[in-house]
């Protein structure tokens, strides 16, 4: 799921592993459809190919796009962008 995998990418940012976070962001972007939409989920066919929208997988609410934008900014700022600065 590209959408949920963003959490793992943010973990890489939190650990300071920006190369891994960038590689994961690139992998997320590689799942985009021809129109540039990021699917909420993908699946792998028996032949090993990843399927997206052409197989009926939806891109309904662009949550994956929001995750992509937050991750890109997190990598640029070298911190998790949407993490509250004050913690309890």
N, CA, C and O atoms as CSV, one atom per row, in Angstrom:
chain,resi,resn,atom,element,x,y,z
A,1,UNK,N,N,0.840,-1.169,0.000
A,1,UNK,CA,C,0.000,0.000,0.000
A,1,UNK,C,C,0.888,1.237,0.000
A,1,UNK,O,O,1.485,1.534,1.035
A,2,UNK,N,N,1.009,1.968,-1.094
A,2,UNK,CA,C,1.811,3.191,-1.092
A,2,UNK,C,C,1.374,4.179,-0.017
A,2,UNK,O,O,2.205,4.854,0.592
A,3,UNK,N,N,0.078,4.259,0.210
A,3,UNK,CA,C,-0.436,5.185,1.219
A,3,UNK,C,C,0.122,4.875,2.609
A,3,UNK,O,O,0.673,5.762,3.261
A,4,UNK,N,N,-0.009,3.661,3.060
A,4,UNK,CA,C,0.415,3.292,4.410
A,4,UNK,C,C,1.925,3.139,4.535
A,4,UNK,O,O,2.480,3.267,5.627
A,5,UNK,N,N,2.577,2.870,3.429
A,5,UNK,CA,C,4.032,2.726,3.467
A,5,UNK,C,C,4.717,4.037,3.820
A,5,UNK,O,O,5.882,4.036,4.219
A,6,UNK,N,N,4.017,5.148,3.681
A,6,UNK,CA,C,4.584,6.442,4.057
A,6,UNK,C,C,5.039,6.486,5.499
A,6,UNK,O,O,5.997,7.185,5.830
A,7,UNK,N,N,4.367,5.753,6.353
A,7,UNK,CA,C,4.779,5.721,7.759
A,7,UNK,C,C,6.175,5.130,7.906
A,7,UNK,O,O,6.972,5.612,8.712
A,8,UNK,N,N,6.473,4.098,7.139
A,8,UNK,CA,C,7.824,3.524,7.193
A,8,UNK,C,C,8.846,4.519,6.669
A,8,UNK,O,O,9.967,4.595,7.171
A,9,UNK,N,N,8.458,5.269,5.671
A,9,UNK,CA,C,9.364,6.268,5.118
A,9,UNK,C,C,9.647,7.358,6.140
A,9,UNK,O,O,10.770,7.852,6.242
A,10,UNK,N,N,8.629,7.724,6.888
A,10,UNK,CA,C,8.834,8.731,7.933
A,10,UNK,C,C,9.733,8.191,9.043
A,10,UNK,O,O,10.479,8.948,9.663
A,11,UNK,N,N,9.663,6.908,9.289
A,11,UNK,CA,C,10.562,6.294,10.263
A,11,UNK,C,C,12.008,6.436,9.801
A,11,UNK,O,O,12.896,6.698,10.612
A,12,UNK,N,N,12.247,6.264,8.510
A,12,UNK,CA,C,13.606,6.450,7.970
A,12,UNK,C,C,14.062,7.885,8.189
A,12,UNK,O,O,15.218,8.115,8.544
A,13,UNK,N,N,13.172,8.857,7.982
A,13,UNK,CA,C,13.511,10.269,8.230
A,13,UNK,C,C,13.817,10.470,9.711
A,13,UNK,O,O,14.804,11.119,10.059
A,14,UNK,N,N,12.976,9.916,10.584
A,14,UNK,CA,C,13.184,10.066,12.021
A,14,UNK,C,C,14.519,9.485,12.460
A,14,UNK,O,O,15.141,9.991,13.394
A,15,UNK,N,N,14.959,8.436,11.800
A,15,UNK,CA,C,16.248,7.811,12.131
A,15,UNK,C,C,17.427,8.516,11.458
A,15,UNK,O,O,18.584,8.189,11.721
A,16,UNK,N,N,17.128,9.484,10.592
A,16,UNK,CA,C,18.188,10.196,9.901
A,16,UNK,C,C,18.710,9.476,8.671
A,16,UNK,O,O,19.763,9.833,8.144
A,17,UNK,N,N,17.987,8.468,8.210
A,17,UNK,CA,C,18.394,7.700,7.029
A,17,UNK,C,C,17.701,8.291,5.799
A,17,UNK,O,O,16.745,7.721,5.274
A,18,UNK,N,N,18.202,9.440,5.353
A,18,UNK,CA,C,17.552,10.178,4.279
A,18,UNK,C,C,17.715,9.505,2.918
A,18,UNK,O,O,16.859,9.662,2.047
A,19,UNK,N,N,18.799,8.760,2.724
A,19,UNK,CA,C,18.956,8.018,1.475
A,19,UNK,C,C,17.868,6.958,1.351
A,19,UNK,O,O,17.284,6.784,0.282
A,20,UNK,N,N,17.595,6.251,2.445
A,20,UNK,CA,C,16.529,5.233,2.433
A,20,UNK,C,C,15.173,5.889,2.226
A,20,UNK,O,O,14.352,5.389,1.458
A,21,UNK,N,N,14.935,6.996,2.901
A,21,UNK,CA,C,13.661,7.702,2.741
A,21,UNK,C,C,13.475,8.146,1.293
A,21,UNK,O,O,12.377,8.032,0.750
A,22,UNK,N,N,14.537,8.652,0.662
A,22,UNK,CA,C,14.446,9.081,-0.738
A,22,UNK,C,C,14.196,7.892,-1.655
A,22,UNK,O,O,13.395,7.985,-2.585
A,23,UNK,N,N,14.866,6.788,-1.403
A,23,UNK,CA,C,14.652,5.586,-2.221
A,23,UNK,C,C,13.210,5.105,-2.094
A,23,UNK,O,O,12.605,4.677,-3.077
A,24,UNK,N,N,12.666,5.175,-0.892
A,24,UNK,CA,C,11.291,4.751,-0.683
A,24,UNK,C,C,10.312,5.720,-1.343
A,24,UNK,O,O,9.286,5.300,-1.877
A,25,UNK,N,N,10.628,7.021,-1.308
A,25,UNK,CA,C,9.791,8.000,-1.997
A,25,UNK,C,C,9.801,7.738,-3.502
A,25,UNK,O,O,8.759,7.796,-4.156
A,26,UNK,N,N,10.974,7.451,-4.040
A,26,UNK,CA,C,11.079,7.132,-5.466
A,26,UNK,C,C,10.258,5.892,-5.812
A,26,UNK,O,O,9.597,5.851,-6.849
A,27,UNK,N,N,10.300,4.888,-4.949
A,27,UNK,CA,C,9.517,3.668,-5.178
A,27,UNK,C,C,8.023,3.977,-5.134
A,27,UNK,O,O,7.249,3.441,-5.927
A,28,UNK,N,N,7.626,4.836,-4.211
A,28,UNK,CA,C,6.225,5.232,-4.123
A,28,UNK,C,C,5.792,5.915,-5.421
A,28,UNK,O,O,4.721,5.627,-5.954
A,29,UNK,N,N,6.616,6.802,-5.914
A,29,UNK,CA,C,6.295,7.520,-7.149
A,29,UNK,C,C,6.258,6.591,-8.356
A,29,UNK,O,O,5.538,6.856,-9.318
A,30,UNK,N,N,7.018,5.516,-8.316
A,30,UNK,CA,C,7.029,4.588,-9.446
A,30,UNK,C,C,5.712,3.828,-9.571
A,30,UNK,O,O,5.454,3.206,-10.601
A,31,UNK,N,N,4.882,3.871,-8.539
A,31,UNK,CA,C,3.592,3.190,-8.603
A,31,UNK,C,C,2.509,4.073,-9.228
A,31,UNK,O,O,1.359,3.649,-9.340
A,32,UNK,N,N,2.863,5.283,-9.631
A,32,UNK,CA,C,1.878,6.201,-10.214
A,32,UNK,C,C,1.315,5.653,-11.521
A,32,UNK,O,O,1.990,4.937,-12.261
A,33,UNK,N,N,0.076,6.006,-11.777
A,33,UNK,CA,C,-0.561,5.632,-13.031
A,33,UNK,C,C,-0.047,6.534,-14.151
A,33,UNK,O,O,0.708,7.472,-13.895
A,34,UNK,N,N,-0.450,6.257,-15.380
A,34,UNK,CA,C,-0.026,7.071,-16.512
A,34,UNK,C,C,-0.442,8.521,-16.359
A,34,UNK,O,O,0.245,9.416,-16.852
A,35,UNK,N,N,-1.557,8.770,-15.682
A,35,UNK,CA,C,-2.035,10.142,-15.476
A,35,UNK,C,C,-1.341,10.828,-14.298
A,35,UNK,O,O,-1.595,12.001,-14.026
A,36,UNK,N,N,-0.469,10.101,-13.601
A,36,UNK,CA,C,0.257,10.678,-12.475
A,36,UNK,C,C,-0.392,10.468,-11.124
A,36,UNK,O,O,0.140,10.917,-10.109
A,37,UNK,N,N,-1.534,9.793,-11.092
A,37,UNK,CA,C,-2.197,9.537,-9.810
A,37,UNK,C,C,-1.483,8.420,-9.061
A,37,UNK,O,O,-1.022,7.446,-9.658
A,38,UNK,N,N,-1.401,8.576,-7.751
A,38,UNK,CA,C,-0.824,7.537,-6.902
A,38,UNK,C,C,-1.957,6.692,-6.334
A,38,UNK,O,O,-2.899,7.232,-5.754
A,39,UNK,N,N,-1.880,5.387,-6.492
A,39,UNK,CA,C,-2.937,4.532,-5.960
A,39,UNK,C,C,-2.833,4.403,-4.442
A,39,UNK,O,O,-1.764,4.556,-3.850
A,40,UNK,N,N,-3.973,4.120,-3.844
A,40,UNK,CA,C,-3.986,3.881,-2.402
A,40,UNK,C,C,-3.350,2.526,-2.106
A,40,UNK,O,O,-2.767,2.323,-1.041
A,41,UNK,N,N,-3.468,1.609,-3.050
A,41,UNK,CA,C,-2.880,0.285,-2.877
A,41,UNK,C,C,-2.465,-0.255,-4.239
A,41,UNK,O,O,-2.976,0.176,-5.273
A,42,UNK,N,N,-1.554,-1.182,-4.229
A,42,UNK,CA,C,-1.152,-1.897,-5.438
A,42,UNK,C,C,-1.115,-3.375,-5.081
A,42,UNK,O,O,-1.210,-3.743,-3.910
A,43,UNK,N,N,-0.981,-4.199,-6.076
A,43,UNK,CA,C,-0.795,-5.620,-5.802
A,43,UNK,C,C,0.120,-6.191,-6.871
A,43,UNK,O,O,0.279,-5.614,-7.947
A,44,UNK,N,N,0.707,-7.310,-6.565
A,44,UNK,CA,C,1.647,-7.949,-7.485
A,44,UNK,C,C,0.953,-9.131,-8.142
A,44,UNK,O,O,0.378,-9.987,-7.470
A,45,UNK,N,N,1.017,-9.163,-9.458
A,45,UNK,CA,C,0.435,-10.269,-10.212
A,45,UNK,C,C,1.325,-11.500,-10.092
A,45,UNK,O,O,2.446,-11.423,-9.590
A,46,UNK,N,N,0.826,-12.601,-10.544
A,46,UNK,CA,C,1.586,-13.857,-10.474
A,46,UNK,C,C,2.903,-13.778,-11.231
A,46,UNK,O,O,3.869,-14.447,-10.864
A,47,UNK,N,N,2.952,-12.965,-12.286
A,47,UNK,CA,C,4.192,-12.860,-13.055
A,47,UNK,C,C,5.186,-11.879,-12.427
A,47,UNK,O,O,6.267,-11.656,-12.973
A,48,UNK,N,N,4.819,-11.289,-11.268
A,48,UNK,CA,C,5.715,-10.387,-10.560
A,48,UNK,C,C,5.531,-8.928,-10.891
A,48,UNK,O,O,6.159,-8.077,-10.261
A,49,UNK,N,N,4.688,-8.606,-11.864
A,49,UNK,CA,C,4.459,-7.210,-12.238
A,49,UNK,C,C,3.521,-6.548,-11.237
A,49,UNK,O,O,2.575,-7.178,-10.765
A,50,UNK,N,N,3.772,-5.295,-10.913
A,50,UNK,CA,C,2.897,-4.539,-10.022
A,50,UNK,C,C,1.732,-3.979,-10.822
A,50,UNK,O,O,1.931,-3.399,-11.889
A,51,UNK,N,N,0.527,-4.149,-10.316
A,51,UNK,CA,C,-0.668,-3.632,-10.974
A,51,UNK,C,C,-1.203,-2.442,-10.205
A,51,UNK,O,O,-1.125,-2.401,-8.977
A,52,UNK,N,N,-1.748,-1.468,-10.929
A,52,UNK,CA,C,-2.341,-0.306,-10.296
A,52,UNK,C,C,-3.717,-0.050,-10.888
A,52,UNK,O,O,-4.547,-0.957,-10.947
A,53,UNK,N,N,-3.964,1.174,-11.326
A,53,UNK,CA,C,-5.295,1.586,-11.746
A,53,UNK,C,C,-5.863,0.755,-12.889
A,53,UNK,O,O,-7.064,0.486,-12.912
A,54,UNK,N,N,-5.034,0.349,-13.825
A,54,UNK,CA,C,-5.545,-0.411,-14.959
A,54,UNK,C,C,-6.142,-1.748,-14.540
A,54,UNK,O,O,-6.847,-2.391,-15.318
A,55,UNK,N,N,-5.860,-2.159,-13.320
A,55,UNK,CA,C,-6.421,-3.413,-12.822
A,55,UNK,C,C,-7.596,-3.157,-11.879
A,55,UNK,O,O,-8.049,-4.065,-11.183
A,56,UNK,N,N,-8.080,-1.934,-11.862
A,56,UNK,CA,C,-9.229,-1.610,-11.028
A,56,UNK,C,C,-8.870,-1.088,-9.648
A,56,UNK,O,O,-9.756,-0.941,-8.805
A,57,UNK,N,N,-7.600,-0.802,-9.389
A,57,UNK,CA,C,-7.201,-0.239,-8.104
A,57,UNK,C,C,-7.505,1.252,-8.122
A,57,UNK,O,O,-7.207,1.937,-9.101
A,58,UNK,N,N,-8.082,1.743,-7.069
A,58,UNK,CA,C,-8.564,3.123,-7.031
A,58,UNK,C,C,-7.526,4.120,-6.534
A,58,UNK,O,O,-6.588,3.771,-5.817
A,59,UNK,N,N,-7.723,5.359,-6.935
A,59,UNK,CA,C,-6.947,6.510,-6.459
A,59,UNK,C,C,-7.965,7.546,-5.973
A,59,UNK,O,O,-7.964,8.672,-6.471
A,60,UNK,N,N,-8.830,7.199,-5.018
A,60,UNK,CA,C,-10.023,7.993,-4.767
A,60,UNK,C,C,-9.826,9.321,-4.050
A,60,UNK,O,O,-10.440,10.313,-4.442
A,61,UNK,N,N,-9.026,9.376,-3.058
A,61,UNK,CA,C,-9.010,10.567,-2.212
A,61,UNK,C,C,-7.659,11.270,-2.170
A,61,UNK,O,O,-7.457,12.174,-1.359
A,62,UNK,N,N,-6.778,10.885,-2.991
A,62,UNK,CA,C,-5.412,11.414,-3.107
A,62,UNK,C,C,-4.670,11.480,-1.768
A,62,UNK,O,O,-3.813,12.342,-1.574
A,63,UNK,N,N,-4.999,10.571,-0.849
A,63,UNK,CA,C,-4.252,10.498,0.406
A,63,UNK,C,C,-2.795,10.170,0.139
A,63,UNK,O,O,-1.899,10.697,0.799
A,64,UNK,N,N,-2.562,9.304,-0.827
A,64,UNK,CA,C,-1.179,8.945,-1.145
A,64,UNK,C,C,-0.405,10.161,-1.640
A,64,UNK,O,O,0.795,10.276,-1.388
A,65,UNK,N,N,-1.075,11.061,-2.336
A,65,UNK,CA,C,-0.413,12.296,-2.790
A,65,UNK,C,C,-0.023,13.169,-1.603
A,65,UNK,O,O,1.064,13.745,-1.578
A,66,UNK,N,N,-0.905,13.263,-0.633
A,66,UNK,CA,C,-0.584,14.040,0.564
A,66,UNK,C,C,0.613,13.426,1.278
A,66,UNK,O,O,1.515,14.139,1.719
A,67,UNK,N,N,0.618,12.120,1.387
A,67,UNK,CA,C,1.741,11.426,2.027
A,67,UNK,C,C,3.034,11.687,1.259
A,67,UNK,O,O,4.087,11.895,1.861
A,68,UNK,N,N,2.952,11.676,-0.063
A,68,UNK,CA,C,4.124,11.956,-0.901
A,68,UNK,C,C,4.651,13.368,-0.629
A,68,UNK,O,O,5.857,13.559,-0.471
A,69,UNK,N,N,3.759,14.349,-0.574
A,69,UNK,CA,C,4.169,15.733,-0.341
A,69,UNK,C,C,4.789,15.927,1.036
A,69,UNK,O,O,5.804,16.611,1.176
A,70,UNK,N,N,4.183,15.330,2.044
A,70,UNK,CA,C,4.724,15.440,3.404
A,70,UNK,C,C,6.092,14.793,3.480
A,70,UNK,O,O,7.004,15.335,4.105
A,71,UNK,N,N,6.241,13.639,2.848
A,71,UNK,CA,C,7.528,12.955,2.882
A,71,UNK,C,C,8.598,13.760,2.156
A,71,UNK,O,O,9.723,13.880,2.640
A,72,UNK,N,N,8.253,14.306,1.006
A,72,UNK,CA,C,9.231,15.112,0.262
A,72,UNK,C,C,9.704,16.292,1.106
A,72,UNK,O,O,10.899,16.579,1.163
A,73,UNK,N,N,8.776,16.967,1.753
A,73,UNK,CA,C,9.146,18.104,2.615
A,73,UNK,C,C,9.956,17.632,3.817
A,73,UNK,O,O,10.888,18.317,4.238
A,74,UNK,N,N,9.617,16.483,4.371
A,74,UNK,CA,C,10.369,15.941,5.506
A,74,UNK,C,C,11.817,15.667,5.121
A,74,UNK,O,O,12.729,15.948,5.898
A,75,UNK,N,N,12.033,15.124,3.936
A,75,UNK,CA,C,13.393,14.858,3.473
A,75,UNK,C,C,14.142,16.175,3.281
A,75,UNK,O,O,15.306,16.288,3.663
A,76,UNK,N,N,13.479,17.167,2.693
A,76,UNK,CA,C,14.111,18.475,2.483
A,76,UNK,C,C,14.499,19.134,3.802
A,76,UNK,O,O,15.586,19.698,3.919
A,77,UNK,N,N,13.612,19.064,4.796
A,77,UNK,CA,C,13.846,19.728,6.076
A,77,UNK,C,C,14.641,18.877,7.065
A,77,UNK,O,O,15.012,19.347,8.141
A,78,UNK,N,N,14.902,17.610,6.688
A,78,UNK,CA,C,15.654,16.685,7.549
A,78,UNK,C,C,14.969,16.489,8.903
A,78,UNK,O,O,15.628,16.346,9.933
A,79,UNK,N,N,13.641,16.486,8.881
A,79,UNK,CA,C,12.821,16.216,10.065
A,79,UNK,C,C,11.428,15.856,9.578
A,79,UNK,O,O,11.066,16.178,8.447
A,80,UNK,N,N,10.650,15.196,10.410
A,80,UNK,CA,C,9.285,14.854,10.022
A,80,UNK,C,C,8.470,16.141,10.026
A,80,UNK,O,O,8.199,16.718,11.079
A,81,UNK,N,N,8.088,16.574,8.845
A,81,UNK,CA,C,7.458,17.871,8.648
A,81,UNK,C,C,6.204,18.079,9.496
A,81,UNK,O,O,6.044,19.141,10.097
A,82,UNK,N,N,5.322,17.100,9.557
A,82,UNK,CA,C,4.055,17.297,10.253
A,82,UNK,C,C,4.048,16.786,11.700
A,82,UNK,O,O,2.987,16.622,12.302
A,83,UNK,N,N,5.229,16.541,12.241
A,83,UNK,CA,C,5.326,16.122,13.635
A,83,UNK,C,C,5.228,17.354,14.537
A,83,UNK,O,O,5.924,18.342,14.300
A,84,UNK,N,N,4.386,17.315,15.555
A,84,UNK,CA,C,4.304,18.468,16.469
A,84,UNK,C,C,5.669,18.724,17.123
A,84,UNK,O,O,6.372,17.791,17.512
A,85,UNK,N,N,6.014,19.977,17.231
A,85,UNK,CA,C,7.313,20.320,17.829
A,85,UNK,C,C,7.295,20.146,19.346
A,85,UNK,O,O,8.331,19.883,19.956
A,86,UNK,N,N,6.135,20.291,19.944
A,86,UNK,CA,C,6.004,20.117,21.390
A,86,UNK,C,C,5.323,18.778,21.627
A,86,UNK,O,O,4.243,18.521,21.096
A,87,UNK,N,N,5.950,17.934,22.414
A,87,UNK,CA,C,5.388,16.615,22.715
A,87,UNK,C,C,5.078,16.536,24.203
A,87,UNK,O,O,5.711,17.204,25.020
A,88,UNK,N,N,4.113,15.723,24.534
A,88,UNK,CA,C,3.799,15.502,25.948
A,88,UNK,C,C,4.609,14.352,26.459
A,88,UNK,O,O,4.501,13.993,27.631
